[in-house]
């Protein structure tokens, strides 16, 4: 009994003291705390200019994200309430006008305001009214804990925090690297220099396309900001880096001023946001022609096409949840047939985020050939998805089994046909939005499916017709397609007669301008 009690007390003393690695890490973190005054910082606010990029909206899958300038940027963080406010104004500047994303290229100087308070996130619409963003709260809250002061606070709370030495060959420096876990699942590492200043954070957040997507944040040019605190005056962020892709720049901030323990830093949750419920995934169905169904009800549409022995679906958008609902709806309106093909219009993440669900279903993914490496080696690859497991990661194919994920690519055109139904994909020429864009044509019912190219509302003045719609018009003429009905991935079906009346004058005006130039 004495032996057992003595052993128990010894084990308890070890547990209370913590592991040697944790003790070493705590010593470093305490030194880092003294270096920037983290424990005395309850809130921080900083202003900056710089640039920001559109995540997942590059012109081609192998390029960096498309970029615009930040006319202003302000971030306010309150650690006690786990709340933050991010406000910025974007302008196009002299950046290339190729690539996608809502509101790109920038017209004017739109303002974006994002908030988080614990497990609640929201933004302000164009009228300044709060709108809930239920799916954003967790990641926004986590990003508070990888800010310079937040990292030290959160790492000190982890009983299993650890530290290791790492030599960086290219710089010839040896850094202390601290690793910790917070919020039950998010892992972060931080590199500290010989002045105990945090220089770089490497972490991961969930992405429907990338899985556990790497985020890298670099902090440099630390300056005193009062109250015994320091703050970095240059912040550079990468998001979506991958060994097969290289670096993906997201943001660069040149801070003009920063202050700590500011008044009114905590962000109160508006009543309208507090009572909001997560929107249900809603898929509505509408028959467009015999054997052709529109699967709508959300921000992105899909189209299901019945063949003799199978189903082809056009577009698997957004994420696993949306595409699984689309799959169920397609099987409901076209029963007792498997989904054999998923036709993808382009690689932008809001249009490719659900293709893994179709791969899990056993469907072949049809896409333009420039996406081959990105889809095979990254999107459909069995890489970690621990932060947000999806259907394919939970039910993977065996590497050597009979059903690996299939991909069919094309340069200019692709056909799916069984003699009774045909679906044609055509590569779009001359589009600044995405270099891999495809339009999908059903010659039987004369239906054209397109993404991010309109059509515009009938009778839109020629001066207000989007250039993407003119590109669609030009490609219809180039391919000599006989179209009766337009079915956009965003919006409602409309007639080609309306499209012709609205877009033809804009196309003629564009040709006249080009000829004059």
TATA-V398042 format. One line per field, one symbol per residue. ss: DSSP state (a for helix, b for strand, c for the rest). psi: psi as a letter, one per 20 degrees, with the letter a starting at -180 (. if undefined). burial: # if it has 16 or more other C-alpha atoms within 10 Angstrom, else .. A space follows every 10 residues. Layout:
ss=???
psi=???
burial=???
This chain:
ss=caaaaaaaaa aaaaaaacca aaaaaaaaaa aaaaaacaaa ccbbbbbbbb bbbbcccccc cccccbbbbb bbbbbbbbcc ccbbbbbbbb bccccccccc cccccccccc bbbbbbbccb bbbbcccccb bbcaaaaaaa aaaacccaaa aaaaaaaccc cbbbbbbbcc ccbbbbbbbb bbcccbbbbb bbcccccbbb bbbbbbbccc bbbbbbbbbb bbbbbbccbb bbbbbbbbbb bbcccbccbb bbbbbbbbbb cccccccccc aaaacccccc cccbbbbbbc cbbbbbcccc cbbbbbcccb bbbbccccca aaaaaaaaaa aaaccccbbb bbbcccccaa aaccaaaaaa accbbbbbaa aaaaaaaaac cccccccccc aaaacccccc cccccbbbbb ccbbbbbccc cbbbbbbccc cccccccbbb bbccccbbbb cccccccccc caaaccaaaa aaaaaaaaac ccccbbbbcc cccbbaaaaa aaaaaaaaaa aaaaaac
psi=ghgggggghg ghhghhhrqh ggggghgghh hhghhjkghi ohrqpqqrrc rqropjkrgq ijrrqqqrqo hqpppppohg ilqqpppqpq qgbkqqlqrb qpjpqppbmq ppoqqqodkp qrrpahjjqp pqmhiigggg ghihjjrghh gggghiioij qrqqqppogh ikqpqpoppr prkiippqqp ppaijkpohp ppaqqqphgi cnpppppppr lpqpjrkjqq qpjppppqpj qqhihaqopg qppophqqqr lqqkhpoqpq hhhhiqqppq opoqqpphrp jpppnbjahp rrpppprgjr qppopnrfag gghhhggggg hghnqkqqoh qoppgriqhi iiijhhhhgh ijqppprqhi igggggifgj qmrplhhmqa ghhhmqqphj ailqpqpprq ghqpppqjhh qpppppppqk pigpijpqqp pohfjlpppq pkkbqrqqjp qhhjpqhhhg ggghhgggil pnphppoqho aqqrqhgggg hghghhghgg hggggh.
burial=.......... .......... .#####.### .#######.. ########## ########## #..####### #########. ########## ##....#### #..###.... ########.# ###......# ####.##### ##.####### ######.### ###....... ....###### #....##### ##...##### ########## #########. .#..#...## ########## #...#.#### #####..### ##..###.#. ..#....... ..#.#..#.. ######...# #######..# ########## ####.##.## ..##...### ########## ########## ########.# ##.##..### #...#.#.## ###..##... ...##.#..# ..##...... #########. ########## ###.#.#### ######.... .#..###### ######.... .##.###### #.##.#.##. .######..# .......
